[in-house]
Amino acid sequence: MHHTGYQPDTVALIGAGNAIDSALQKGLQKVGFRVQLLNREQLQADHFPARSGAIVINAASCGGGARMDEARAVCEALPGLPYTALLHLSSYGVYGRSRRKKIDEDEEPSPTTGRGRDWLACEEALSAADNVSILRLGWQVDRSEDALLGRILRSLLDGKPVILDDNSKGNPVTVSDLVRVTVAIAQQLASGGPRSGLYHYGSADSCTAMAFGSEVVDRVRSLYGEDFAAELTTLLPAEEDRTFVLECERLRDVFGIQQRSWRQGLTRQVELWLERLQKAEP
C-alpha cells in the first residue's frame, strides 16, 4: 500500500453489527487507511490490539435497540485507551421534542425514549476526553433490514400495503452518505484537524417517511416496470409531530463537509437492498 501521509494511518473500527460495518471498512481502505475491526472484548487497556495511536471510529451505537447494552459497554470501556482520536457515531435521538425548525449543537439533549437515553449515556461516557468527536446523525434509513428502506421493500415484495407517517419530518442519512462523511472526518483527524467537537449530519433536504416511501416506489417501478403494484397508506391517526431536522453548519465550517440530498444514490441503494432481500428468501 502506498504511503498516504496520514498520521496515524490506522483506523480501529468498532462495528454496529449491520450493513454499516463492511461499508465503512471498504470506504476507509479505499482512501488508504489500514483498518482493524475490534469488538467489545478487545477493549482492554493492557491488551488494546490496535496499532499504537490509531484513530478509533465507534459505530457500536448504530446497531439498533437490541444492541444498545453492548454499545454502552463499549463506550464505558473506551476512555483511557491509547488512541490518538475517537469519532463516536451517535443520533438525533438524544433530543426530546424541540420547537426549533432546525436543531443545532447548542440544543440541550433531553431524550424522551429509552433508546434516546441510551444514546445520550454513550455520549456521556466519552465526553470528558479532549480527543473525542461526536457525530449525531439524522434518521438512518437503510442500516439494516428493520430500518425504513428494508421495511418498505419487504412489504412491496410481499404485496402488502406500506403504512407510513406523513406528519413528522427528518433529514435522512443513507449508509453510503454516512460512510462518505465518516471517512472525510477520519482523513482530517489524521491530517491535523481538530480532534474534539460535537457535530451534526443529516441530508440537505428533509422529508416525511411517506415522502421517502414514494421516492422508493418510483425507484422500484423504474426497475420492475410502471405496472408494479404498490400501496402506500398514511398512518392514522397521525402520530404526534416528532420532527427532528438537524442543523449541520458546524460540520461544514470545521471540516468543509457539505450536505447531500438523500435522493442521491437512492436507486443504487434500492437495487442493493432488493438483491439482499431476495437472496434471503427461503
Helices and strands as residue ranges (DSSP letters): E 10-14, H 19-30, E 34-38, G 40-42, G 45-47, E 55-58, G 60-63, G 65-67, H 68-77, E 85-91, G 92-94, H 114-126, E 132-137, H 148-157, E 162-164, E 169-170, H 175-189, E 197-201, E 207-208, H 209-224, E 232-234, H 249-255, H 266-280
